[in-house]
Amino acid sequence: MRPPPPALSIAILATFLVWLAPASAHADTVRAAVATNFIAPAQALGAAFEAASGHRLVISSGSTGKLYAQIAHGAPFDVFLAADSTRPARAEAERLAVPGSRITYAIGKLVLYSADPTRIDADTSALRRGDYTRLAIANPDTAPYGRAAVETLHALGLYATAAPRLIRGDNIAQTYQFVATGNASLGFVALSQIIDHADGSRWRVPETLYAPIHQDAVLLARATHNPAARAFMQFLSSDAARRIVTRYGYDSQPR
């Protein structure tokens, strides 16, 4: 059998290579500003999104307030996953975000945690006894979980006694580190941070003691024409994303 002419061979090879080209050949990068409490689930979401779309998710983390300040000063983020609903709404109002793109992707849960397995009972007794040296909370001015901690202490009538012993983390990750390293006897952290921990002791704060921590995401204005960023926002509303969010101790927003 005679081999095909060179021109025909080249045409066949070109067609074959086009057919083999992966979706990632048209991939783009999504730069996400993510509230510190949501880092672990964001990484899991990123892996699932990248596998499904071929796009790449690059995560930067910080407290919601500090991330918003960076966005307002032109930081090159495409999507903003906050730990509250206030800043994403403000981003829309101030034209920093695409109107109508805001969604609630998770509802956070507050937990009182100690590295000491005997310190916290399944109630408020660890706080009411007052036998702790430092109580860690996230900065309530910039971190919604810190604000929820303050609301909880006020609701229990314990803020005045706790205030002199409060140690404030810049974000919820630093707050957790204060407790995990023993620099604070106990602290208010996000459930997602300790959901897989078998050590220590904890009390899940009743949701009647603090305002719901609705965590909203929004597509930022600089990503208006970024198809990968839009695809990620759509993915956040998918059943696959909801399953990941729930696995990390959050409630997912119903459809």
Secondary structure, 3 states (H helix, E strand, C coil): CCCCCHHHHHHHHHHHHHHHCCHHHHCCEEEEEEEHHHHHHHHHHHHHHHHHHCCEEEEEEECHHHHHHHHHCCCCCCEEECCCCHHHHHHHHCCCECCCCCEEEEEECEEEEECCCCCCCCCCHHHHHCCCCCEEEECCCCCHHHHHHHHHHHHCCCHHHHHHHEEEECCHHHHHHHHHCCCCCEEEEEHHHHCCCCCCEEEECCHHHCCCEEEEEEEEHHHCCCHHHHHHHHHHCCHHHHHHHHHCCCECCCC
